[in-house]
Amino acid sequence: MKFSSFSRSFAKDSEKSWRSKLCEVHSHAWKKWQEKRHEYPNDLNLGAKEPQEPGKIQEDIMRQVKAEVDGLGARTIYHRKY
C-alpha cells in the first residue's frame, strides 16, 4: 500500500499567501474524501448548512483562521534521516 502526503507551509516569507495555500489544502482534502468516501458507509453530518466546494472557504472562516496564522512562529525544517 502506498501512502502519500500533502502539506503546505504557512511561512510568512512564502511567495503564496496563506489564504491560497489553505484553499489548496482544503481542495486536496475534499478530493481525497471523494475518493475514499465509499469506504465509510455512514456519511459524516457535520452540521453544514450548505455543501462546501473544494478549495472555497467562507470569508468568516478565513477571518477566524487569520488570527491563528498571524500567531504562528517561524517555520521549522526537519531534515530527513537516511
URDASUL-V722933 format. One record per backbone hydrogen bond with DSSP energy under -0.5 kcal/mol. NH is the residue of the N-H (numbers start at 0). CO is the residue of the C=O. E is the energy in kcal/mol with one decimal. If there is no record, write none. Layout:
nh/co/e
NH/CO/E
NH/CO/E
This chain:
nh/co/e
13/10/-1.3
20/16/-1.9
21/17/-2.5
22/18/-2.1
23/19/-1.8
24/20/-2.3
25/21/-2.5
26/22/-2.5
27/23/-2.5
28/24/-2.6
29/25/-2.2
30/26/-2.3
31/27/-2.5
32/28/-2.2
33/29/-2.0
34/30/-1.6
35/31/-1.9
36/32/-1.8
38/35/-2.2
39/36/-1.9
40/38/-0.6
42/40/-0.8
45/43/-0.8
55/52/-2.2
56/54/-0.6
61/57/-2.0
62/58/-2.3
63/59/-1.5
64/60/-2.4
65/61/-2.2
66/62/-1.0
67/63/-0.7
68/64/-2.5
69/65/-2.9
70/66/-0.9
71/68/-1.4
77/75/-0.6
78/76/-0.6
81/79/-0.6
